[in-house]
Amino acid sequence: MSGRRIRKLLVANRGEIALRVFQTCNNLGISTVAVHSSADRHSPHRFGAVESVEIGGAPASESYLRTDRVIDAARKTGADAVHPGYGFLSENADFAAEIEEAGIVFVGPSPQNIRDMGDKVRARELMLEAGVPIVPGSDAPVANPDDLERVAKQVGFPLLIKAAGGGGGKGIRRVDNVDELRNAFDRASSEAGSAFGDARVYIERLVFPARHIEAQVFGDGLGGALFLGERECSLQRNHQKLVEESPSPVIDADVRARIRDAALAGVRALHYRGAGTFEFLYDENTRDFFFLEMNTRLQVEHPVTEMVTRLDLVAEQIRIAEGGTLEGVDEPETHGHSIEMRIYAEDPYRGFIPSTGKIQGLRLPHAPFTRIDHALRDDYEIPPYYDPMLGKAISWGRDREEAIVRLAGLLRRMRIGGIHTTLPLGLDICRWDKFLSGKFDTGTLEAWLAERSYLPTEPPELIVQIAGMAARQALSNSAVRTVVEPGAFDSGAWGEAAKRDATGRGRR
């Protein structure tokens, strides 16, 4: 923790998350610096900051993953803090250490936090010591194929072979029997080595069917911890989340309390600093949950937590990085229900292959209790070098049904021409019976897509009519648009304790 006020912040990322952080910085009176590759010279995120620095060529390995160039850009511009966003360097412990060694504030966890949770085997050990239930699996990475069958039989089939040094759905293979082991091991290890520079893998029992439930937490690095509710993230394709919501439609008060206690025990055991997310598998039949991993960063789906808690999580990250504590801070109450739909530059009619090209006819509506986080504009050329996610559409409602109707109306009126996107799929999900009923698990979406070969249909007339009633608003192409009830976001901290934090900035 720095114990000093941040005056200029560099975001070591691109696209919508960079703009999201810039928005909060603008609200707090903090100057901003964008970094960009040669391919992103015309990217909206570059022009969303007060200053910008080109740090290398189009491939991420020549720009956004170059720690030396990011740190050099911070020094040249006089930035006294770096926010990593998500992806790229956000969970790179060496980068966090280099930032701090350079005398720059890292708006995130300590390097040791990142290192401990980045090693999935070490994370399992630490959580077991803290009393957090973990998925049964191997106690150490599987060092070679010779150990594979022995460990697999101990764990039991079906099982997963998973990358020890990474996440995000990469380096994971399902194995249903002994005959599949060797091939799955080779593929998972190879993919892990390519994605994370770490080919180690471990074995975990497959808990299926199960829900994917997240717990949003904050820590102050001194043992102080807060739980900000859970998120439902079970609707996934190829281990990648597509829809997230808060609260989960199947978590009751008793299970929520147990998840809260487990997550807070983990935060305190780690002396964790900043925003983090515990990921759990939840078995609806037994009402048991198991630790999967901890993400030591802000999540893509953080907006749904913001909508139900009325907090600006980026502002809270900054406050903790400046030396703020959680002593005497009460957990916020949650209000209503929020849902986020990720929007990708992919063609859902052709196996979700990435789509590149120039954005044309962009229309991004806004309406009360909705929000679109993005980094788009007309005539912007989508580069082929980076993650295909274009942004997120988020809605809030007094209950889940109202949130779904508002999300459907928002997606119905969005237009992103010139490329293929997953908008049609988003609309179909909004009227899918499994989604509407809340009866789904981590395998439901992929099974549904496979059954239909994904052919979207026109939305029911009722949804069109209701969405049309909510649609009579002025259109806007602003980079990050949030429309909520007046005073909905407490952009400072949780309660009166924020007035007494170490930064002297008080409530924002």
PADRENFI-197035 format. One record per residue (C-alpha): residue in three letters; chain; x, y, z; residue number from 1. Coordinates in steps of 0.1 Angstrom, whole numbers, padded with zeros to 4 digits. Example, Ala and Ser with C-alpha at 12.3 -4.5 7.8 and 13.67 -1.06 7.14 Angstrom:
> ALA:A:0123:-0045:0078:1
> SER:A:0137:-0011:0071:2
***
This chain:
> MET:A:0000:0000:0000:1
> SER:A:0013:0034:-0009:2
> GLY:A:-0002:0058:0017:3
> ARG:A:-0002:0085:-0009:4
> ARG:A:-0026:0102:-0032:5
> ILE:A:-0026:0091:-0069:6
> ARG:A:-0024:0120:-0093:7
> LYS:A:-0018:0104:-0127:8
> LEU:A:-0027:0068:-0136:9
> LEU:A:-0016:0047:-0165:10
> VAL:A:-0038:0018:-0177:11
> ALA:A:-0017:-0011:-0189:12
> ASN:A:-0045:-0024:-0211:13
> ARG:A:-0067:-0015:-0241:14
> GLY:A:-0103:-0014:-0252:15
> GLU:A:-0134:-0011:-0230:16
> ILE:A:-0116:-0019:-0197:17
> ALA:A:-0092:0010:-0203:18
> LEU:A:-0120:0034:-0209:19
> ARG:A:-0139:0020:-0179:20
> VAL:A:-0109:0029:-0156:21
> PHE:A:-0104:0063:-0173:22
> GLN:A:-0141:0071:-0165:23
> THR:A:-0135:0066:-0128:24
> CYS:A:-0103:0085:-0129:25
> ASN:A:-0120:0115:-0145:26
> ASN:A:-0146:0114:-0118:27
> LEU:A:-0119:0115:-0091:28
> GLY:A:-0098:0142:-0107:29
> ILE:A:-0069:0118:-0116:30
> SER:A:-0051:0125:-0148:31
> THR:A:-0048:0095:-0172:32
> VAL:A:-0024:0078:-0196:33
> ALA:A:-0032:0052:-0223:34
> VAL:A:-0007:0029:-0239:35
> HIS:A:-0014:0014:-0273:36
> SER:A:0001:-0008:-0300:37
> SER:A:0007:0003:-0336:38
> ALA:A:-0026:-0015:-0345:39
> ASP:A:-0045:0005:-0319:40
> ARG:A:-0034:0040:-0331:41
> HIS:A:-0070:0048:-0339:42
> SER:A:-0086:0028:-0310:43
> PRO:A:-0111:0048:-0289:44
> HIS:A:-0093:0039:-0257:45
> ARG:A:-0062:0058:-0269:46
> PHE:A:-0083:0090:-0271:47
> GLY:A:-0101:0084:-0239:48
> ALA:A:-0070:0094:-0218:49
> VAL:A:-0054:0127:-0213:50
> GLU:A:-0021:0113:-0228:51
> SER:A:-0012:0083:-0248:52
> VAL:A:0020:0064:-0256:53
> GLU:A:0027:0039:-0284:54
> ILE:A:0046:0010:-0269:55
> GLY:A:0052:-0014:-0298:56
> GLY:A:0039:-0035:-0327:57
> ALA:A:0005:-0050:-0332:58
> PRO:A:0010:-0084:-0316:59
> ALA:A:0005:-0083:-0278:60
> SER:A:0040:-0098:-0274:61
> GLU:A:0055:-0067:-0289:62
> SER:A:0034:-0042:-0270:63
> TYR:A:0009:-0049:-0242:64
> LEU:A:0029:-0078:-0228:65
> ARG:A:0062:-0058:-0228:66
> THR:A:0066:-0049:-0191:67
> ASP:A:0097:-0028:-0198:68
> ARG:A:0078:-0006:-0223:69
> VAL:A:0048:-0001:-0201:70
> ILE:A:0070:0009:-0172:71
> ASP:A:0090:0032:-0195:72
> ALA:A:0058:0049:-0206:73
> ALA:A:0048:0054:-0170:74
> ARG:A:0081:0070:-0162:75
> LYS:A:0081:0093:-0193:76
> THR:A:0046:0106:-0186:77
> GLY:A:0051:0109:-0148:78
> ALA:A:0024:0084:-0140:79
> ASP:A:0025:0075:-0103:80
> ALA:A:0002:0046:-0106:81
> VAL:A:-0006:0017:-0130:82
> HIS:A:-0039:-0001:-0132:83
> PRO:A:-0036:-0035:-0151:84
> GLY:A:-0072:-0039:-0162:85
> TYR:A:-0079:-0076:-0169:86
> GLY:A:-0060:-0099:-0193:87
> PHE:A:-0025:-0092:-0205:88
> LEU:A:-0004:-0084:-0174:89
> SER:A:-0032:-0082:-0149:90
> GLU:A:-0022:-0114:-0131:91
> ASN:A:0016:-0112:-0137:92
> ALA:A:0033:-0112:-0103:93
> ASP:A:0067:-0101:-0118:94
> PHE:A:0050:-0071:-0135:95
> ALA:A:0034:-0060:-0102:96
> ALA:A:0068:-0064:-0085:97
> GLU:A:0086:-0043:-0112:98
> ILE:A:0060:-0016:-0109:99
> GLU:A:0064:-0013:-0072:100
> GLU:A:0102:-0015:-0075:101
> ALA:A:0100:0015:-0098:102
> GLY:A:0083:0035:-0071:103
> ILE:A:0050:0034:-0089:104
> VAL:A:0017:0024:-0072:105
> PHE:A:0002:-0009:-0085:106
> VAL:A:-0036:-0007:-0083:107
> GLY:A:-0040:-0043:-0075:108
> PRO:A:-0029:-0071:-0051:109
> SER:A:0006:-0076:-0038:110
> PRO:A:0030:-0096:-0061:111
> GLN:A:0029:-0124:-0035:112
> ASN:A:-0009:-0125:-0036:113
> ILE:A:-0008:-0128:-0074:114
> ARG:A:0020:-0154:-0073:115
> ASP:A:0002:-0176:-0047:116
> MET:A:-0031:-0176:-0065:117
> GLY:A:-0016:-0178:-0100:118
> ASP:A:-0002:-0212:-0092:119
> LYS:A:-0034:-0232:-0090:120
> VAL:A:-0018:-0260:-0070:121
> ARG:A:-0004:-0236:-0044:122
> ALA:A:-0038:-0219:-0043:123
> ARG:A:-0055:-0252:-0035:124
> GLU:A:-0030:-0258:-0007:125
> LEU:A:-0035:-0223:0008:126
> MET:A:-0073:-0225:0007:127
> LEU:A:-0073:-0259:0022:128
> GLU:A:-0052:-0245:0051:129
> ALA:A:-0077:-0217:0054:130
> GLY:A:-0106:-0241:0057:131
> VAL:A:-0121:-0233:0023:132
> PRO:A:-0136:-0265:0006:133
> ILE:A:-0117:-0274:-0025:134
> VAL:A:-0125:-0297:-0055:135
> PRO:A:-0109:-0332:-0049:136
> GLY:A:-0078:-0336:-0070:137
> SER:A:-0040:-0341:-0072:138
> ASP:A:-0019:-0326:-0044:139
> ALA:A:0008:-0315:-0069:140
> PRO:A:0013:-0311:-0106:141
> VAL:A:0015:-0343:-0126:142
> ALA:A:0051:-0343:-0135:143
> ASN:A:0051:-0369:-0163:144
> PRO:A:0028:-0392:-0182:145
> ASP:A:0040:-0422:-0161:146
> ASP:A:0023:-0407:-0130:147
> LEU:A:-0008:-0399:-0150:148
> GLU:A:-0028:-0431:-0147:149
> ARG:A:-0020:-0436:-0110:150
> VAL:A:-0031:-0401:-0100:151
> ALA:A:-0062:-0403:-0123:152
> LYS:A:-0074:-0435:-0107:153
> GLN:A:-0070:-0419:-0072:154
> VAL:A:-0090:-0389:-0082:155
> GLY:A:-0117:-0408:-0102:156
> PHE:A:-0134:-0403:-0136:157
> PRO:A:-0146:-0382:-0151:158
> LEU:A:-0119:-0357:-0144:159
> LEU:A:-0102:-0325:-0157:160
> ILE:A:-0066:-0320:-0166:161
> LYS:A:-0059:-0283:-0159:162
> ALA:A:-0031:-0258:-0164:163
> ALA:A:-0013:-0251:-0131:164
> GLY:A:-0001:-0217:-0141:165
> GLY:A:-0031:-0200:-0157:166
> GLY:A:-0069:-0198:-0162:167
> GLY:A:-0094:-0183:-0186:168
> GLY:A:-0105:-0217:-0200:169
> LYS:A:-0071:-0224:-0215:170
> GLY:A:-0052:-0256:-0209:171
> ILE:A:-0082:-0276:-0198:172
> ARG:A:-0092:-0311:-0210:173
> ARG:A:-0120:-0334:-0199:174
> VAL:A:-0112:-0371:-0195:175
> ASP:A:-0138:-0397:-0192:176
> ASN:A:-0117:-0429:-0192:177
> VAL:A:-0081:-0442:-0190:178
> ASP:A:-0078:-0444:-0228:179
> GLU:A:-0082:-0406:-0232:180
> LEU:A:-0056:-0397:-0206:181
> ARG:A:-0024:-0395:-0226:182
> ASN:A:-0038:-0375:-0254:183
> ALA:A:-0056:-0351:-0230:184
> PHE:A:-0024:-0347:-0210:185
> ASP:A:-0003:-0338:-0240:186
> ARG:A:-0028:-0313:-0254:187
> ALA:A:-0035:-0296:-0220:188
> SER:A:0003:-0294:-0213:189
> SER:A:0010:-0280:-0247:190
> GLU:A:-0017:-0254:-0246:191
> ALA:A:-0007:-0244:-0211:192
> GLY:A:0029:-0239:-0222:193
> SER:A:0018:-0217:-0251:194
> ALA:A:-0007:-0196:-0232:195
> PHE:A:0011:-0192:-0199:196
> GLY:A:0048:-0202:-0204:197
> ASP:A:0041:-0229:-0179:198
> ALA:A:0034:-0264:-0191:199
> ARG:A:0026:-0279:-0157:200
> VAL:A:-0008:-0295:-0153:201
> TYR:A:-0027:-0310:-0124:202
> ILE:A:-0058:-0332:-0121:203
> GLU:A:-0092:-0323:-0106:204
> ARG:A:-0123:-0343:-0103:205
> LEU:A:-0151:-0331:-0126:206
> VAL:A:-0180:-0318:-0106:207
> PHE:A:-0209:-0321:-0130:208
> PRO:A:-0236:-0309:-0133:209
> ALA:A:-0226:-0278:-0113:210
> ARG:A:-0231:-0241:-0112:211
> HIS:A:-0202:-0216:-0115:212
> ILE:A:-0206:-0192:-0086:213
> GLU:A:-0183:-0163:-0079:214
> ALA:A:-0177:-0143:-0047:215
> GLN:A:-0166:-0106:-0051:216
> VAL:A:-0143:-0096:-0023:217
> PHE:A:-0121:-0068:-0012:218
> GLY:A:-0092:-0068:0012:219
> ASP:A:-0070:-0040:0025:220
> GLY:A:-0038:-0061:0029:221
> LEU:A:-0040:-0059:0067:222
> GLY:A:-0065:-0086:0073:223
> GLY:A:-0096:-0064:0066:224
> ALA:A:-0121:-0080:0042:225
> LEU:A:-0155:-0074:0027:226
> PHE:A:-0179:-0096:0007:227
> LEU:A:-0199:-0079:-0020:228
> GLY:A:-0222:-0107:-0030:229
> GLU:A:-0221:-0135:-0055:230
> ARG:A:-0223:-0137:-0092:231
> GLU:A:-0239:-0165:-0113:232
> CYS:A:-0215:-0174:-0142:233
> SER:A:-0227:-0208:-0153:234
> LEU:A:-0237:-0199:-0189:235
> GLN:A:-0205:-0207:-0207:236
> ARG:A:-0192:-0218:-0241:237
> ASN:A:-0158:-0235:-0243:238
> HIS:A:-0151:-0226:-0206:239
> GLN:A:-0157:-0189:-0214:240
> LYS:A:-0184:-0170:-0197:241
> LEU:A:-0211:-0154:-0218:242
> VAL:A:-0238:-0143:-0193:243
> GLU:A:-0232:-0132:-0157:244
> GLU:A:-0257:-0120:-0132:245
> SER:A:-0260:-0110:-0095:246
> PRO:A:-0274:-0124:-0074:247
> SER:A:-0275:-0161:-0085:248
> PRO:A:-0311:-0173:-0090:249
> VAL:A:-0303:-0205:-0070:250
> ILE:A:-0283:-0193:-0040:251
> ASP:A:-0304:-0188:-0009:252
> ALA:A:-0294:-0170:0023:253
> ASP:A:-0279:-0200:0040:254
> VAL:A:-0256:-0210:0011:255
> ARG:A:-0247:-0173:0005:256
> ALA:A:-0236:-0170:0042:257
> ARG:A:-0214:-0201:0038:258
> ILE:A:-0199:-0188:0006:259
> ARG:A:-0193:-0154:0022:260
> ASP:A:-0176:-0171:0052:261
> ALA:A:-0153:-0192:0030:262
> ALA:A:-0143:-0163:0008:263
> LEU:A:-0136:-0140:0037:264
> ALA:A:-0115:-0167:0054:265
> GLY:A:-0094:-0169:0022:266
> VAL:A:-0090:-0132:0020:267
> ARG:A:-0078:-0129:0056:268
> ALA:A:-0055:-0159:0053:269
> LEU:A:-0038:-0143:0023:270
> HIS:A:-0038:-0108:0038:271
> TYR:A:-0052:-0100:0004:272
> ARG:A:-0051:-0064:-0010:273
> GLY:A:-0076:-0049:-0034:274
> ALA:A:-0104:-0065:-0055:275
> GLY:A:-0105:-0102:-0060:276
> THR:A:-0129:-0130:-0070:277
> PHE:A:-0132:-0165:-0056:278
> GLU:A:-0146:-0189:-0081:279
> PHE:A:-0166:-0219:-0068:280
> LEU:A:-0184:-0249:-0082:281
> TYR:A:-0218:-0253:-0066:282
> ASP:A:-0237:-0286:-0065:283
> GLU:A:-0275:-0278:-0063:284
> ASN:A:-0283:-0313:-0052:285
> THR:A:-0260:-0315:-0022:286
> ARG:A:-0258:-0277:-0017:287
> ASP:A:-0220:-0281:-0014:288
> PHE:A:-0196:-0257:-0031:289
> PHE:A:-0159:-0261:-0039:290
> PHE:A:-0131:-0236:-0045:291
> LEU:A:-0118:-0235:-0081:292
> GLU:A:-0095:-0206:-0082:293
> MET:A:-0091:-0169:-0072:294
> ASN:A:-0088:-0142:-0098:295
> THR:A:-0065:-0115:-0085:296
> ARG:A:-0079:-0087:-0105:297
> LEU:A:-0111:-0069:-0115:298
> GLN:A:-0134:-0092:-0134:299
> VAL:A:-0150:-0086:-0168:300
> GLU:A:-0183:-0091:-0150:301
> HIS:A:-0177:-0065:-0123:302
> PRO:A:-0205:-0042:-0136:303
> VAL:A:-0233:-0065:-0123:304
> THR:A:-0218:-0062:-0088:305
> GLU:A:-0217:-0024:-0092:306
> MET:A:-0253:-0023:-0103:307
> VAL:A:-0266:-0042:-0072:308
> THR:A:-0243:-0026:-0047:309
> ARG:A:-0243:0009:-0061:310
> LEU:A:-0205:0011:-0058:311
> ASP:A:-0178:0020:-0082:312
> LEU:A:-0153:-0009:-0078:313
> VAL:A:-0125:0009:-0096:314
> ALA:A:-0128:0038:-0072:315
> GLU:A:-0125:0013:-0044:316
> GLN:A:-0094:-0003:-0060:317
> ILE:A:-0078:0031:-0061:318
> ARG:A:-0087:0039:-0025:319
> ILE:A:-0072:0007:-0013:320
> ALA:A:-0041:0013:-0034:321
> GLU:A:-0037:0047:-0018:322
> GLY:A:-0036:0032:0016:323
> GLY:A:-0072:0031:0026:324
> THR:A:-0084:0004:0050:325
> LEU:A:-0115:-0015:0056:326
> GLU:A:-0115:-0010:0094:327
> GLY:A:-0150:-0001:0106:328
> VAL:A:-0165:-0004:0071:329
> ASP:A:-0198:-0022:0068:330
> GLU:A:-0207:-0044:0039:331
> PRO:A:-0232:-0028:0015:332
> GLU:A:-0267:-0040:0011:333
> THR:A:-0275:-0053:-0024:334
> HIS:A:-0305:-0040:-0044:335
> GLY:A:-0324:-0058:-0071:336
> HIS:A:-0309:-0079:-0099:337
> SER:A:-0284:-0072:-0126:338
> ILE:A:-0274:-0092:-0157:339
> GLU:A:-0245:-0088:-0181:340
> MET:A:-0243:-0101:-0217:341
> ARG:A:-0209:-0102:-0233:342
> ILE:A:-0207:-0092:-0269:343
> TYR:A:-0181:-0107:-0291:344
> ALA:A:-0168:-0100:-0326:345
> GLU:A:-0176:-0136:-0336:346
> ASP:A:-0200:-0153:-0361:347
> PRO:A:-0223:-0176:-0341:348
> TYR:A:-0236:-0190:-0374:349
> ARG:A:-0201:-0203:-0383:350
> GLY:A:-0187:-0219:-0353:351
> PHE:A:-0180:-0186:-0335:352
> ILE:A:-0150:-0178:-0357:353
> PRO:A:-0136:-0143:-0349:354
> SER:A:-0149:-0115:-0372:355
> THR:A:-0128:-0085:-0382:356
> GLY:A:-0135:-0055:-0403:357
> LYS:A:-0147:-0019:-0400:358
> ILE:A:-0176:-0009:-0377:359
> GLN:A:-0205:0006:-0397:360
> GLY:A:-0239:0019:-0386:361
> LEU:A:-0231:0018:-0349:362
> ARG:A:-0261:0023:-0327:363
> LEU:A:-0257:0021:-0289:364
> PRO:A:-0289:0030:-0271:365
> HIS:A:-0292:0040:-0235:366
> ALA:A:-0321:0037:-0212:367
> PRO:A:-0328:0040:-0175:368
> PHE:A:-0312:0012:-0154:369
> THR:A:-0290:0000:-0183:370
> ARG:A:-0253:0004:-0192:371
> ILE:A:-0231:-0005:-0222:372
> ASP:A:-0193:-0008:-0216:373
> HIS:A:-0174:-0007:-0249:374
> ALA:A:-0147:0009:-0269:375
> LEU:A:-0164:0013:-0303:376
> ARG:A:-0171:0040:-0329:377
> ASP:A:-0182:0041:-0365:378
> ASP:A:-0154:0034:-0390:379
> TYR:A:-0132:0018:-0363:380
> GLU:A:-0113:-0012:-0377:381
> ILE:A:-0114:-0042:-0354:382
> PRO:A:-0079:-0056:-0353:383
> PRO:A:-0073:-0094:-0355:384
> TYR:A:-0046:-0095:-0328:385
> TYR:A:-0066:-0094:-0296:386
> ASP:A:-0095:-0109:-0277:387
> PRO:A:-0127:-0107:-0297:388
> MET:A:-0148:-0093:-0269:389
> LEU:A:-0163:-0059:-0280:390
> GLY:A:-0180:-0049:-0248:391
> LYS:A:-0209:-0057:-0224:392
> ALA:A:-0246:-0049:-0222:393
> ILE:A:-0258:-0046:-0186:394
> SER:A:-0292:-0042:-0171:395
> TRP:A:-0307:-0037:-0136:396
> GLY:A:-0342:-0045:-0124:397
> ARG:A:-0361:-0047:-0092:398
> ASP:A:-0362:-0085:-0098:399
> ARG:A:-0347:-0109:-0123:400
> GLU:A:-0376:-0108:-0147:401
> GLU:A:-0374:-0070:-0150:402
> ALA:A:-0337:-0072:-0156:403
> ILE:A:-0341:-0097:-0184:404
> VAL:A:-0368:-0076:-0201:405
> ARG:A:-0346:-0045:-0200:406
> LEU:A:-0316:-0065:-0212:407
> ALA:A:-0336:-0078:-0242:408
> GLY:A:-0348:-0043:-0250:409
> LEU:A:-0312:-0030:-0250:410
> LEU:A:-0298:-0058:-0272:411
> ARG:A:-0328:-0055:-0296:412
> ARG:A:-0319:-0018:-0303:413
> MET:A:-0282:-0022:-0305:414
> ARG:A:-0265:-0022:-0340:415
> ILE:A:-0229:-0031:-0347:416
> GLY:A:-0227:-0032:-0385:417
> GLY:A:-0199:-0042:-0408:418
> ILE:A:-0188:-0073:-0388:419
> HIS:A:-0205:-0104:-0373:420
> THR:A:-0213:-0103:-0336:421
> THR:A:-0230:-0124:-0310:422
> LEU:A:-0258:-0100:-0306:423
> PRO:A:-0283:-0124:-0322:424
> LEU:A:-0273:-0151:-0297:425
> GLY:A:-0277:-0127:-0269:426
> LEU:A:-0313:-0120:-0279:427
> ASP:A:-0320:-0157:-0282:428
> ILE:A:-0307:-0164:-0247:429
> CYS:A:-0330:-0136:-0234:430
> ARG:A:-0360:-0157:-0244:431
> TRP:A:-0346:-0192:-0239:432
> ASP:A:-0367:-0212:-0214:433
> LYS:A:-0337:-0225:-0195:434
> PHE:A:-0324:-0190:-0189:435
> LEU:A:-0358:-0175:-0181:436
> SER:A:-0364:-0202:-0155:437
> GLY:A:-0328:-0201:-0141:438
> LYS:A:-0325:-0238:-0145:439
> PHE:A:-0291:-0243:-0160:440
> ASP:A:-0256:-0254:-0152:441
> THR:A:-0221:-0250:-0167:442
> GLY:A:-0229:-0275:-0196:443
> THR:A:-0264:-0263:-0205:444
> LEU:A:-0255:-0235:-0230:445
> GLU:A:-0231:-0257:-0250:446
> ALA:A:-0256:-0285:-0252:447
> TRP:A:-0283:-0261:-0264:448
> LEU:A:-0261:-0246:-0290:449
> ALA:A:-0251:-0281:-0303:450
> GLU:A:-0287:-0292:-0305:451
> ARG:A:-0298:-0262:-0325:452
> SER:A:-0266:-0257:-0346:453
> TYR:A:-0274:-0222:-0335:454
> LEU:A:-0301:-0208:-0357:455
> PRO:A:-0317:-0177:-0340:456
> THR:A:-0354:-0169:-0343:457
> GLU:A:-0373:-0137:-0340:458
> PRO:A:-0381:-0126:-0305:459
> PRO:A:-0416:-0131:-0290:460
> GLU:A:-0440:-0102:-0297:461
> LEU:A:-0444:-0095:-0260:462
> ILE:A:-0407:-0088:-0255:463
> VAL:A:-0406:-0066:-0286:464
> GLN:A:-0436:-0046:-0273:465
> ILE:A:-0422:-0042:-0238:466
> ALA:A:-0387:-0034:-0251:467
> GLY:A:-0402:-0008:-0275:468
> MET:A:-0419:0009:-0246:469
> ALA:A:-0385:0012:-0228:470
> ALA:A:-0367:0022:-0260:471
> ARG:A:-0380:0057:-0264:472
> GLN:A:-0348:0073:-0253:473
> ALA:A:-0321:0093:-0271:474
> LEU:A:-0294:0073:-0287:475
> SER:A:-0258:0078:-0277:476
> ASN:A:-0224:0065:-0288:477
> SER:A:-0205:0076:-0257:478
> ALA:A:-0178:0052:-0248:479
> VAL:A:-0191:0041:-0214:480
> ARG:A:-0227:0050:-0207:481
> THR:A:-0244:0043:-0174:482
> VAL:A:-0279:0054:-0167:483
> VAL:A:-0292:0046:-0132:484
> GLU:A:-0314:0063:-0107:485
> PRO:A:-0300:0095:-0092:486
> GLY:A:-0274:0088:-0065:487
> ALA:A:-0274:0051:-0073:488
> PHE:A:-0236:0048:-0072:489
> ASP:A:-0216:0056:-0040:490
> SER:A:-0183:0063:-0058:491
> GLY:A:-0164:0066:-0026:492
> ALA:A:-0164:0037:-0002:493
> TRP:A:-0185:0016:0020:494
> GLY:A:-0201:0039:0046:495
> GLU:A:-0188:0066:0069:496
> ALA:A:-0155:0048:0075:497
> ALA:A:-0143:0061:0041:498
> LYS:A:-0142:0096:0054:499
> ARG:A:-0114:0085:0078:500
> ASP:A:-0092:0067:0053:501
> ALA:A:-0055:0072:0051:502
> THR:A:-0056:0091:0018:503
> GLY:A:-0073:0122:0030:504
> ARG:A:-0095:0122:-0001:505
> GLY:A:-0126:0111:0019:506
> ARG:A:-0158:0104:0000:507
> ARG:A:-0158:0109:-0037:508
***
